[in-house]
Amino acid sequence: AAEHRLAIYNLKGQLVKTLAQGRLEKGKHSIAWDGTDARGNTVSSGVYRYVLSSGGESVSKRMVLIK
């Protein structure tokens, strides 16, 4: 199993929260973000970027958090 990481960043490029890190078996996985930062504080509505890294490759997409 490859090393994986799923992290949320604000538009300033600051890490908000790491949702998953480590090894996962092949297959489908589902992870939900509850709109909190690494300290458990609720973040504001707005645009965020998530980055999924796996096996030396990464994908980055924008998302909108609406409360």
Phi, psi and omega in degrees: 000139182276160176282130183236154175210132175236118184227150178250134179234151172276177184287350174277356181087008180276136178294126177266311182196142171262118184274329181206142176205133179135197182264138176232146175287158177300148179130184181275142177224151180228131179226131179250139175261129183270009178078023178245161176269187183296337179268357180092003178281141177290132179268162183280159174299150179155193182263133178229166178237133173251144180234122176252119180245137181202127175057037178085356177247153176217151179235135180234131180222153176269150176215158179246127176263120180241129180256000000 
